[in-house]
Amino acid sequence: MNGRTKATIDSLVPVGANECLMEFRTLVDPAAGLYKLSAVDHFTVAADGKVIRFVPYFQTALLH
């Protein structure tokens, strides 16, 4: 993949008023367009739009 990881945000799910869960997928087979789940993160956003808390639930080796 030319040294660059191709990835996409698969899901962005609101949790309450100012929190969100994000599922992140990484391209593993460009010919087939196959992406695999590579991370799930939970973050909290302040009133000014800045992320004030970030919790990575898991991350696979696909992101390294």
Predicted model as a PDB file, atoms N, CA, C, CB and O in Angstrom, pLDDT in the B-factor column:
MODEL        1                                                                  
ATOM      1  N   MET A   1       0.813  -1.193   0.000  1.00 43.00           N  
ATOM      2  CA  MET A   1       0.000   0.000   0.000  1.00 43.00           C  
ATOM      3  C   MET A   1       0.855   1.255   0.000  1.00 43.00           C  
ATOM      4  CB  MET A   1      -0.924  -0.001   1.189  1.00 43.00           C  
ATOM      5  O   MET A   1       0.445   2.284   0.536  1.00 43.00           O  
ATOM      6  N   ASN A   2       2.032   1.181  -0.591  1.00 49.00           N  
ATOM      7  CA  ASN A   2       2.897   2.341  -0.754  1.00 49.00           C  
ATOM      8  C   ASN A   2       3.280   3.013   0.565  1.00 49.00           C  
ATOM      9  CB  ASN A   2       2.227   3.338  -1.639  1.00 49.00           C  
ATOM     10  O   ASN A   2       3.492   4.225   0.597  1.00 49.00           O  
ATOM     11  N   GLY A   3       3.371   2.240   1.656  1.00 57.00           N  
ATOM     12  CA  GLY A   3       3.778   2.799   2.936  1.00 57.00           C  
ATOM     13  C   GLY A   3       2.715   3.609   3.645  1.00 57.00           C  
ATOM     14  O   GLY A   3       2.964   4.116   4.739  1.00 57.00           O  
ATOM     15  N   ARG A   4       1.555   3.746   3.067  1.00 65.00           N  
ATOM     16  CA  ARG A   4       0.480   4.517   3.692  1.00 65.00           C  
ATOM     17  C   ARG A   4      -0.678   3.580   3.993  1.00 65.00           C  
ATOM     18  CB  ARG A   4       0.019   5.697   2.777  1.00 65.00           C  
ATOM     19  O   ARG A   4      -1.016   2.712   3.187  1.00 65.00           O  
ATOM     20  N   THR A   5      -1.271   3.760   5.139  1.00 67.00           N  
ATOM     21  CA  THR A   5      -2.440   2.972   5.528  1.00 67.00           C  
ATOM     22  C   THR A   5      -3.688   3.680   5.031  1.00 67.00           C  
ATOM     23  CB  THR A   5      -2.497   2.763   7.074  1.00 67.00           C  
ATOM     24  O   THR A   5      -3.904   4.856   5.321  1.00 67.00           O  
ATOM     25  N   LYS A   6      -4.506   2.956   4.282  1.00 81.00           N  
ATOM     26  CA  LYS A   6      -5.784   3.526   3.859  1.00 81.00           C  
ATOM     27  C   LYS A   6      -6.829   3.069   4.859  1.00 81.00           C  
ATOM     28  CB  LYS A   6      -6.165   3.094   2.391  1.00 81.00           C  
ATOM     29  O   LYS A   6      -6.945   1.879   5.149  1.00 81.00           O  
ATOM     30  N   ALA A   7      -7.573   4.000   5.373  1.00 78.00           N  
ATOM     31  CA  ALA A   7      -8.541   3.674   6.411  1.00 78.00           C  
ATOM     32  C   ALA A   7      -9.791   4.517   6.245  1.00 78.00           C  
ATOM     33  CB  ALA A   7      -7.937   3.884   7.803  1.00 78.00           C  
ATOM     34  O   ALA A   7      -9.812   5.507   5.513  1.00 78.00           O  
ATOM     35  N   THR A   8     -10.835   4.092   6.947  1.00 85.00           N  
ATOM     36  CA  THR A   8     -12.097   4.807   6.900  1.00 85.00           C  
ATOM     37  C   THR A   8     -12.779   4.723   8.257  1.00 85.00           C  
ATOM     38  CB  THR A   8     -13.009   4.240   5.793  1.00 85.00           C  
ATOM     39  O   THR A   8     -12.613   3.742   8.982  1.00 85.00           O  
ATOM     40  N   ILE A   9     -13.537   5.739   8.594  1.00 87.00           N  
ATOM     41  CA  ILE A   9     -14.376   5.682   9.784  1.00 87.00           C  
ATOM     42  C   ILE A   9     -15.634   4.938   9.369  1.00 87.00           C  
ATOM     43  CB  ILE A   9     -14.703   7.127  10.362  1.00 87.00           C  
ATOM     44  O   ILE A   9     -16.392   5.403   8.518  1.00 87.00           O  
ATOM     45  N   ASP A  10     -15.848   3.786   9.974  1.00 86.00           N  
ATOM     46  CA  ASP A  10     -16.981   2.937   9.608  1.00 86.00           C  
ATOM     47  C   ASP A  10     -18.260   3.393  10.286  1.00 86.00           C  
ATOM     48  CB  ASP A  10     -16.695   1.489   9.968  1.00 86.00           C  
ATOM     49  O   ASP A  10     -19.316   3.439   9.654  1.00 86.00           O  
ATOM     50  N   SER A  11     -18.177   3.729  11.560  1.00 90.00           N  
ATOM     51  CA  SER A  11     -19.347   4.176  12.321  1.00 90.00           C  
ATOM     52  C   SER A  11     -18.939   5.275  13.280  1.00 90.00           C  
ATOM     53  CB  SER A  11     -19.994   3.001  13.091  1.00 90.00           C  
ATOM     54  O   SER A  11     -17.861   5.237  13.874  1.00 90.00           O  
ATOM     55  N   LEU A  12     -19.803   6.238  13.419  1.00 90.00           N  
ATOM     56  CA  LEU A  12     -19.631   7.307  14.391  1.00 90.00           C  
ATOM     57  C   LEU A  12     -20.968   7.407  15.116  1.00 90.00           C  
ATOM     58  CB  LEU A  12     -19.205   8.691  13.709  1.00 90.00           C  
ATOM     59  O   LEU A  12     -21.944   7.921  14.569  1.00 90.00           O  
ATOM     60  N   VAL A  13     -21.003   6.908  16.355  1.00 92.00           N  
ATOM     61  CA  VAL A  13     -22.266   6.755  17.081  1.00 92.00           C  
ATOM     62  C   VAL A  13     -22.303   7.691  18.289  1.00 92.00           C  
ATOM     63  CB  VAL A  13     -22.459   5.289  17.533  1.00 92.00           C  
ATOM     64  O   VAL A  13     -21.461   7.576  19.179  1.00 92.00           O  
ATOM     65  N   PRO A  14     -23.264   8.611  18.333  1.00 92.00           N  
ATOM     66  CA  PRO A  14     -23.386   9.494  19.494  1.00 92.00           C  
ATOM     67  C   PRO A  14     -23.759   8.712  20.753  1.00 92.00           C  
ATOM     68  CB  PRO A  14     -24.431  10.581  19.225  1.00 92.00           C  
ATOM     69  O   PRO A  14     -24.559   7.778  20.703  1.00 92.00           O  
ATOM     70  N   VAL A  15     -23.171   9.104  21.871  1.00 91.00           N  
ATOM     71  CA  VAL A  15     -23.488   8.515  23.176  1.00 91.00           C  
ATOM     72  C   VAL A  15     -23.775   9.686  24.106  1.00 91.00           C  
ATOM     73  CB  VAL A  15     -22.305   7.594  23.728  1.00 91.00           C  
ATOM     74  O   VAL A  15     -22.851  10.373  24.541  1.00 91.00           O  
ATOM     75  N   GLY A  16     -25.029   9.914  24.408  1.00 90.00           N  
ATOM     76  CA  GLY A  16     -25.381  11.054  25.237  1.00 90.00           C  
ATOM     77  C   GLY A  16     -25.206  12.360  24.475  1.00 90.00           C  
ATOM     78  O   GLY A  16     -25.199  12.382  23.245  1.00 90.00           O  
ATOM     79  N   ALA A  17     -25.067  13.443  25.223  1.00 91.00           N  
ATOM     80  CA  ALA A  17     -25.020  14.776  24.615  1.00 91.00           C  
ATOM     81  C   ALA A  17     -23.662  15.146  24.035  1.00 91.00           C  
ATOM     82  CB  ALA A  17     -25.409  15.798  25.628  1.00 91.00           C  
ATOM     83  O   ALA A  17     -23.596  15.915  23.076  1.00 91.00           O  
ATOM     84  N   ASN A  18     -22.569  14.614  24.599  1.00 94.00           N  
ATOM     85  CA  ASN A  18     -21.256  15.069  24.160  1.00 94.00           C  
ATOM     86  C   ASN A  18     -20.207  13.964  24.073  1.00 94.00           C  
ATOM     87  CB  ASN A  18     -20.773  16.127  25.082  1.00 94.00           C  
ATOM     88  O   ASN A  18     -19.013  14.227  24.221  1.00 94.00           O  
ATOM     89  N   GLU A  19     -20.646  12.731  23.833  1.00 95.00           N  
ATOM     90  CA  GLU A  19     -19.716  11.621  23.692  1.00 95.00           C  
ATOM     91  C   GLU A  19     -20.011  10.861  22.410  1.00 95.00           C  
ATOM     92  CB  GLU A  19     -19.796  10.681  24.909  1.00 95.00           C  
ATOM     93  O   GLU A  19     -21.097  10.967  21.841  1.00 95.00           O  
ATOM     94  N   CYS A  20     -19.016  10.087  21.964  1.00 93.00           N  
ATOM     95  CA  CYS A  20     -19.171   9.373  20.712  1.00 93.00           C  
ATOM     96  C   CYS A  20     -18.304   8.116  20.714  1.00 93.00           C  
ATOM     97  CB  CYS A  20     -18.810  10.280  19.526  1.00 93.00           C  
ATOM     98  O   CYS A  20     -17.231   8.091  21.317  1.00 93.00           O  
ATOM     99  N   LEU A  21     -18.777   7.083  20.039  1.00 93.00           N  
ATOM    100  CA  LEU A  21     -17.993   5.877  19.760  1.00 93.00           C  
ATOM    101  C   LEU A  21     -17.650   5.893  18.279  1.00 93.00           C  
ATOM    102  CB  LEU A  21     -18.778   4.561  20.155  1.00 93.00           C  
ATOM    103  O   LEU A  21     -18.486   6.247  17.447  1.00 93.00           O  
ATOM    104  N   MET A  22     -16.425   5.511  17.950  1.00 92.00           N  
ATOM    105  CA  MET A  22     -15.999   5.479  16.559  1.00 92.00           C  
ATOM    106  C   MET A  22     -15.406   4.113  16.235  1.00 92.00           C  
ATOM    107  CB  MET A  22     -14.976   6.601  16.272  1.00 92.00           C  
ATOM    108  O   MET A  22     -14.563   3.603  16.973  1.00 92.00           O  
ATOM    109  N   GLU A  23     -15.855   3.518  15.118  1.00 91.00           N  
ATOM    110  CA  GLU A  23     -15.259   2.294  14.592  1.00 91.00           C  
ATOM    111  C   GLU A  23     -14.441   2.678  13.370  1.00 91.00           C  
ATOM    112  CB  GLU A  23     -16.351   1.217  14.236  1.00 91.00           C  
ATOM    113  O   GLU A  23     -14.915   3.386  12.481  1.00 91.00           O  
ATOM    114  N   PHE A  24     -13.229   2.208  13.345  1.00 87.00           N  
ATOM    115  CA  PHE A  24     -12.263   2.576  12.322  1.00 87.00           C  
ATOM    116  C   PHE A  24     -11.845   1.321  11.582  1.00 87.00           C  
ATOM    117  CB  PHE A  24     -11.032   3.296  12.938  1.00 87.00           C  
ATOM    118  O   PHE A  24     -11.460   0.340  12.219  1.00 87.00           O  
ATOM    119  N   ARG A  25     -11.909   1.317  10.256  1.00 89.00           N  
ATOM    120  CA  ARG A  25     -11.522   0.154   9.455  1.00 89.00           C  
ATOM    121  C   ARG A  25     -10.334   0.498   8.565  1.00 89.00           C  
ATOM    122  CB  ARG A  25     -12.708  -0.340   8.599  1.00 89.00           C  
ATOM    123  O   ARG A  25     -10.191   1.628   8.098  1.00 89.00           O  
ATOM    124  N   THR A  26      -9.474  -0.516   8.338  1.00 87.00           N  
ATOM    125  CA  THR A  26      -8.271  -0.358   7.528  1.00 87.00           C  
ATOM    126  C   THR A  26      -8.363  -1.249   6.292  1.00 87.00           C  
ATOM    127  CB  THR A  26      -7.003  -0.697   8.354  1.00 87.00           C  
ATOM    128  O   THR A  26      -8.803  -2.396   6.375  1.00 87.00           O  
ATOM    129  N   LEU A  27      -7.947  -0.714   5.153  1.00 87.00           N  
ATOM    130  CA  LEU A  27      -7.950  -1.453   3.894  1.00 87.00           C  
ATOM    131  C   LEU A  27      -6.894  -2.548   3.941  1.00 87.00           C  
ATOM    132  CB  LEU A  27      -7.698  -0.506   2.696  1.00 87.00           C  
ATOM    133  O   LEU A  27      -5.710  -2.261   4.115  1.00 87.00           O  
ATOM    134  N   VAL A  28      -7.316  -3.809   3.787  1.00 87.00           N  
ATOM    135  CA  VAL A  28      -6.373  -4.926   3.834  1.00 87.00           C  
ATOM    136  C   VAL A  28      -6.207  -5.615   2.484  1.00 87.00           C  
ATOM    137  CB  VAL A  28      -6.825  -5.935   4.862  1.00 87.00           C  
ATOM    138  O   VAL A  28      -5.212  -6.307   2.265  1.00 87.00           O  
ATOM    139  N   ASP A  29      -7.160  -5.438   1.579  1.00 89.00           N  
ATOM    140  CA  ASP A  29      -7.066  -6.024   0.239  1.00 89.00           C  
ATOM    141  C   ASP A  29      -7.600  -5.014  -0.782  1.00 89.00           C  
ATOM    142  CB  ASP A  29      -7.860  -7.375   0.158  1.00 89.00           C  
ATOM    143  O   ASP A  29      -8.798  -4.983  -1.066  1.00 89.00           O  
ATOM    144  N   PRO A  30      -6.700  -4.190  -1.329  1.00 87.00           N  
ATOM    145  CA  PRO A  30      -7.151  -3.157  -2.258  1.00 87.00           C  
ATOM    146  C   PRO A  30      -7.873  -3.703  -3.487  1.00 87.00           C  
ATOM    147  CB  PRO A  30      -5.981  -2.343  -2.699  1.00 87.00           C  
ATOM    148  O   PRO A  30      -8.824  -3.088  -3.969  1.00 87.00           O  
ATOM    149  N   ALA A  31      -7.434  -4.841  -3.994  1.00 92.00           N  
ATOM    150  CA  ALA A  31      -8.062  -5.413  -5.189  1.00 92.00           C  
ATOM    151  C   ALA A  31      -9.523  -5.756  -4.947  1.00 92.00           C  
ATOM    152  CB  ALA A  31      -7.308  -6.659  -5.638  1.00 92.00           C  
ATOM    153  O   ALA A  31     -10.365  -5.573  -5.826  1.00 92.00           O  
ATOM    154  N   ALA A  32      -9.822  -6.256  -3.749  1.00 92.00           N  
ATOM    155  CA  ALA A  32     -11.195  -6.648  -3.408  1.00 92.00           C  
ATOM    156  C   ALA A  32     -11.945  -5.532  -2.677  1.00 92.00           C  
ATOM    157  CB  ALA A  32     -11.180  -7.911  -2.545  1.00 92.00           C  
ATOM    158  O   ALA A  32     -13.151  -5.637  -2.452  1.00 92.00           O  
ATOM    159  N   GLY A  33     -11.237  -4.469  -2.308  1.00 87.00           N  
ATOM    160  CA  GLY A  33     -11.862  -3.392  -1.544  1.00 87.00           C  
ATOM    161  C   GLY A  33     -12.251  -3.841  -0.145  1.00 87.00           C  
ATOM    162  O   GLY A  33     -13.240  -3.365   0.411  1.00 87.00           O  
ATOM    163  N   LEU A  34     -11.468  -4.764   0.429  1.00 89.00           N  
ATOM    164  CA  LEU A  34     -11.775  -5.348   1.734  1.00 89.00           C  
ATOM    165  C   LEU A  34     -11.152  -4.533   2.860  1.00 89.00           C  
ATOM    166  CB  LEU A  34     -11.283  -6.794   1.801  1.00 89.00           C  
ATOM    167  O   LEU A  34      -9.939  -4.323   2.892  1.00 89.00           O  
ATOM    168  N   TYR A  35     -11.991  -4.079   3.779  1.00 88.00           N  
ATOM    169  CA  TYR A  35     -11.566  -3.366   4.988  1.00 88.00           C  
ATOM    170  C   TYR A  35     -11.833  -4.256   6.194  1.00 88.00           C  
ATOM    171  CB  TYR A  35     -12.309  -1.993   5.131  1.00 88.00           C  
ATOM    172  O   TYR A  35     -12.813  -4.999   6.209  1.00 88.00           O  
ATOM    173  N   LYS A  36     -10.968  -4.188   7.210  1.00 89.00           N  
ATOM    174  CA  LYS A  36     -11.184  -4.919   8.462  1.00 89.00           C  
ATOM    175  C   LYS A  36     -11.202  -3.947   9.626  1.00 89.00           C  
ATOM    176  CB  LYS A  36     -10.091  -5.993   8.674  1.00 89.00           C  
ATOM    177  O   LYS A  36     -10.478  -2.952   9.637  1.00 89.00           O  
ATOM    178  N   LEU A  37     -12.052  -4.256  10.616  1.00 87.00           N  
ATOM    179  CA  LEU A  37     -12.130  -3.436  11.818  1.00 87.00           C  
ATOM    180  C   LEU A  37     -10.756  -3.380  12.468  1.00 87.00           C  
ATOM    181  CB  LEU A  37     -13.188  -3.992  12.808  1.00 87.00           C  
ATOM    182  O   LEU A  37     -10.141  -4.417  12.716  1.00 87.00           O  
ATOM    183  N   SER A  38     -10.271  -2.166  12.745  1.00 86.00           N  
ATOM    184  CA  SER A  38      -8.927  -2.033  13.291  1.00 86.00           C  
ATOM    185  C   SER A  38      -8.859  -1.248  14.599  1.00 86.00           C  
ATOM    186  CB  SER A  38      -8.051  -1.380  12.284  1.00 86.00           C  
ATOM    187  O   SER A  38      -7.838  -1.286  15.285  1.00 86.00           O  
ATOM    188  N   ALA A  39      -9.938  -0.532  14.956  1.00 87.00           N  
ATOM    189  CA  ALA A  39      -9.928   0.199  16.220  1.00 87.00           C  
ATOM    190  C   ALA A  39     -11.347   0.622  16.600  1.00 87.00           C  
ATOM    191  CB  ALA A  39      -9.005   1.433  16.126  1.00 87.00           C  
ATOM    192  O   ALA A  39     -12.203   0.843  15.744  1.00 87.00           O  
ATOM    193  N   VAL A  40     -11.563   0.725  17.894  1.00 90.00           N  
ATOM    194  CA  VAL A  40     -12.797   1.300  18.433  1.00 90.00           C  
ATOM    195  C   VAL A  40     -12.371   2.294  19.506  1.00 90.00           C  
ATOM    196  CB  VAL A  40     -13.775   0.183  19.018  1.00 90.00           C  
ATOM    197  O   VAL A  40     -11.619   1.955  20.419  1.00 90.00           O  
ATOM    198  N   ASP A  41     -12.854   3.510  19.387  1.00 93.00           N  
ATOM    199  CA  ASP A  41     -12.470   4.579  20.314  1.00 93.00           C  
ATOM    200  C   ASP A  41     -13.718   5.243  20.891  1.00 93.00           C  
ATOM    201  CB  ASP A  41     -11.579   5.630  19.602  1.00 93.00           C  
ATOM    202  O   ASP A  41     -14.784   5.235  20.274  1.00 93.00           O  
ATOM    203  N   HIS A  42     -13.570   5.808  22.069  1.00 94.00           N  
ATOM    204  CA  HIS A  42     -14.649   6.528  22.743  1.00 94.00           C  
ATOM    205  C   HIS A  42     -14.083   7.896  23.109  1.00 94.00           C  
ATOM    206  CB  HIS A  42     -15.185   5.746  24.025  1.00 94.00           C  
ATOM    207  O   HIS A  42     -13.027   7.991  23.734  1.00 94.00           O  
ATOM    208  N   PHE A  43     -14.780   8.937  22.723  1.00 93.00           N  
ATOM    209  CA  PHE A  43     -14.277  10.258  23.072  1.00 93.00           C  
ATOM    210  C   PHE A  43     -15.389  11.185  23.536  1.00 93.00           C  
ATOM    211  CB  PHE A  43     -13.560  10.870  21.892  1.00 93.00           C  
ATOM    212  O   PHE A  43     -16.563  11.007  23.211  1.00 93.00           O  
ATOM    213  N   THR A  44     -14.972  12.186  24.313  1.00 96.00           N  
ATOM    214  CA  THR A  44     -15.875  13.201  24.845  1.00 96.00           C  
ATOM    215  C   THR A  44     -15.456  14.548  24.277  1.00 96.00           C  
ATOM    216  CB  THR A  44     -15.861  13.218  26.412  1.00 96.00           C  
ATOM    217  O   THR A  44     -14.268  14.862  24.204  1.00 96.00           O  
ATOM    218  N   VAL A  45     -16.442  15.338  23.878  1.00 94.00           N  
ATOM    219  CA  VAL A  45     -16.192  16.633  23.258  1.00 94.00           C  
ATOM    220  C   VAL A  45     -16.740  17.738  24.163  1.00 94.00           C  
ATOM    221  CB  VAL A  45     -16.835  16.706  21.842  1.00 94.00           C  
ATOM    222  O   VAL A  45     -17.863  17.645  24.657  1.00 94.00           O  
ATOM    223  N   ALA A  46     -15.937  18.783  24.374  1.00 95.00           N  
ATOM    224  CA  ALA A  46     -16.356  19.933  25.182  1.00 95.00           C  
ATOM    225  C   ALA A  46     -17.291  20.826  24.366  1.00 95.00           C  
ATOM    226  CB  ALA A  46     -15.121  20.743  25.674  1.00 95.00           C  
ATOM    227  O   ALA A  46     -17.456  20.631  23.162  1.00 95.00           O  
ATOM    228  N   ALA A  47     -17.890  21.794  25.026  1.00 92.00           N  
ATOM    229  CA  ALA A  47     -18.822  22.713  24.372  1.00 92.00           C  
ATOM    230  C   ALA A  47     -18.164  23.492  23.231  1.00 92.00           C  
ATOM    231  CB  ALA A  47     -19.391  23.685  25.393  1.00 92.00           C  
ATOM    232  O   ALA A  47     -18.845  23.897  22.289  1.00 92.00           O  
ATOM    233  N   ASP A  48     -16.843  23.704  23.308  1.00 95.00           N  
ATOM    234  CA  ASP A  48     -16.142  24.443  22.249  1.00 95.00           C  
ATOM    235  C   ASP A  48     -15.727  23.552  21.082  1.00 95.00           C  
ATOM    236  CB  ASP A  48     -14.916  25.123  22.821  1.00 95.00           C  
ATOM    237  O   ASP A  48     -15.092  24.026  20.140  1.00 95.00           O  
ATOM    238  N   GLY A  49     -16.084  22.252  21.134  1.00 90.00           N  
ATOM    239  CA  GLY A  49     -15.789  21.322  20.038  1.00 90.00           C  
ATOM    240  C   GLY A  49     -14.477  20.581  20.162  1.00 90.00           C  
ATOM    241  O   GLY A  49     -14.149  19.762  19.304  1.00 90.00           O  
ATOM    242  N   LYS A  50     -13.715  20.851  21.217  1.00 94.00           N  
ATOM    243  CA  LYS A  50     -12.432  20.169  21.407  1.00 94.00           C  
ATOM    244  C   LYS A  50     -12.631  18.844  22.135  1.00 94.00           C  
ATOM    245  CB  LYS A  50     -11.453  21.064  22.192  1.00 94.00           C  
ATOM    246  O   LYS A  50     -13.457  18.738  23.042  1.00 94.00           O  
ATOM    247  N   VAL A  51     -11.863  17.835  21.725  1.00 94.00           N  
ATOM    248  CA  VAL A  51     -11.897  16.542  22.405  1.00 94.00           C  
ATOM    249  C   VAL A  51     -11.213  16.710  23.756  1.00 94.00           C  
ATOM    250  CB  VAL A  51     -11.202  15.417  21.548  1.00 94.00           C  
ATOM    251  O   VAL A  51     -10.063  17.142  23.827  1.00 94.00           O  
ATOM    252  N   ILE A  52     -11.930  16.364  24.833  1.00 96.00           N  
ATOM    253  CA  ILE A  52     -11.362  16.527  26.178  1.00 96.00           C  
ATOM    254  C   ILE A  52     -11.036  15.190  26.846  1.00 96.00           C  
ATOM    255  CB  ILE A  52     -12.329  17.308  27.055  1.00 96.00           C  
ATOM    256  O   ILE A  52     -10.361  15.149  27.875  1.00 96.00           O  
ATOM    257  N   ARG A  53     -11.520  14.101  26.251  1.00 95.00           N  
ATOM    258  CA  ARG A  53     -11.196  12.769  26.776  1.00 95.00           C  
ATOM    259  C   ARG A  53     -11.232  11.794  25.612  1.00 95.00           C  
ATOM    260  CB  ARG A  53     -12.193  12.331  27.915  1.00 95.00           C  
ATOM    261  O   ARG A  53     -12.160  11.817  24.804  1.00 95.00           O  
ATOM    262  N   PHE A  54     -10.221  10.937  25.526  1.00 93.00           N  
ATOM    263  CA  PHE A  54     -10.121   9.963  24.449  1.00 93.00           C  
ATOM    264  C   PHE A  54      -9.736   8.625  25.053  1.00 93.00           C  
ATOM    265  CB  PHE A  54      -9.090  10.411  23.370  1.00 93.00           C  
ATOM    266  O   PHE A  54      -8.716   8.521  25.733  1.00 93.00           O  
ATOM    267  N   VAL A  55     -10.546   7.596  24.810  1.00 92.00           N  
ATOM    268  CA  VAL A  55     -10.282   6.262  25.345  1.00 92.00           C  
ATOM    269  C   VAL A  55     -10.263   5.269  24.188  1.00 92.00           C  
ATOM    270  CB  VAL A  55     -11.352   5.858  26.411  1.00 92.00           C  
ATOM    271  O   VAL A  55     -11.314   4.972  23.620  1.00 92.00           O  
ATOM    272  N   PRO A  56      -9.084   4.747  23.827  1.00 88.00           N  
ATOM    273  CA  PRO A  56      -9.033   3.716  22.799  1.00 88.00           C  
ATOM    274  C   PRO A  56      -9.407   2.365  23.421  1.00 88.00           C  
ATOM    275  CB  PRO A  56      -7.620   3.655  22.144  1.00 88.00           C  
ATOM    276  O   PRO A  56      -8.732   1.893  24.335  1.00 88.00           O  
ATOM    277  N   TYR A  57     -10.479   1.750  22.926  1.00 86.00           N  
ATOM    278  CA  TYR A  57     -10.907   0.458  23.465  1.00 86.00           C  
ATOM    279  C   TYR A  57     -10.045  -0.667  22.943  1.00 86.00           C  
ATOM    280  CB  TYR A  57     -12.363   0.192  23.124  1.00 86.00           C  
ATOM    281  O   TYR A  57      -9.649  -1.547  23.707  1.00 86.00           O  
ATOM    282  N   PHE A  58      -9.746  -0.657  21.660  1.00 76.00           N  
ATOM    283  CA  PHE A  58      -8.789  -1.620  21.120  1.00 76.00           C  
ATOM    284  C   PHE A  58      -8.227  -1.105  19.820  1.00 76.00           C  
ATOM    285  CB  PHE A  58      -9.441  -2.992  20.913  1.00 76.00           C  
ATOM    286  O   PHE A  58      -8.837  -0.288  19.130  1.00 76.00           O  
ATOM    287  N   GLN A  59      -7.040  -1.606  19.499  1.00 73.00           N  
ATOM    288  CA  GLN A  59      -6.363  -1.244  18.256  1.00 73.00           C  
ATOM    289  C   GLN A  59      -5.603  -2.473  17.775  1.00 73.00           C  
ATOM    290  CB  GLN A  59      -5.397  -0.013  18.456  1.00 73.00           C  
ATOM    291  O   GLN A  59      -4.911  -3.125  18.558  1.00 73.00           O  
ATOM    292  N   THR A  60      -5.728  -2.786  16.508  1.00 75.00           N  
ATOM    293  CA  THR A  60      -5.032  -3.952  15.967  1.00 75.00           C  
ATOM    294  C   THR A  60      -3.710  -3.545  15.335  1.00 75.00           C  
ATOM    295  CB  THR A  60      -5.908  -4.675  14.939  1.00 75.00           C  
ATOM    296  O   THR A  60      -3.411  -2.358  15.202  1.00 75.00           O  
ATOM    297  N   ALA A  61      -2.931  -4.532  14.953  1.00 70.00           N  
ATOM    298  CA  ALA A  61      -1.649  -4.290  14.300  1.00 70.00           C  
ATOM    299  C   ALA A  61      -1.823  -3.674  12.917  1.00 70.00           C  
ATOM    300  CB  ALA A  61      -0.866  -5.585  14.192  1.00 70.00           C  
ATOM    301  O   ALA A  61      -0.845  -3.205  12.335  1.00 70.00           O  
ATOM    302  N   LEU A  62      -3.021  -3.662  12.381  1.00 62.00           N  
ATOM    303  CA  LEU A  62      -3.264  -3.080  11.056  1.00 62.00           C  
ATOM    304  C   LEU A  62      -2.915  -1.596  11.030  1.00 62.00           C  
ATOM    305  CB  LEU A  62      -4.729  -3.280  10.647  1.00 62.00           C  
ATOM    306  O   LEU A  62      -2.641  -1.050   9.961  1.00 62.00           O  
ATOM    307  N   LEU A  63      -2.919  -0.937  12.176  1.00 57.00           N  
ATOM    308  CA  LEU A  63      -2.647   0.501  12.219  1.00 57.00           C  
ATOM    309  C   LEU A  63      -1.170   0.832  12.382  1.00 57.00           C  
ATOM    310  CB  LEU A  63      -3.419   1.127  13.342  1.00 57.00           C  
ATOM    311  O   LEU A  63      -0.800   2.005  12.434  1.00 57.00           O  
ATOM    312  N   HIS A  64      -0.328  -0.183  12.462  1.00 53.00           N  
ATOM    313  CA  HIS A  64       1.115   0.053  12.663  1.00 53.00           C  
ATOM    314  C   HIS A  64       1.879  -0.147  11.386  1.00 53.00           C  
ATOM    315  CB  HIS A  64       1.674  -0.867  13.742  1.00 53.00           C  
ATOM    316  O   HIS A  64       3.100   0.008  11.367  1.00 53.00           O  
TER     317      HIS A  64                                                      
ENDMDL                                                                          
END                                                                             
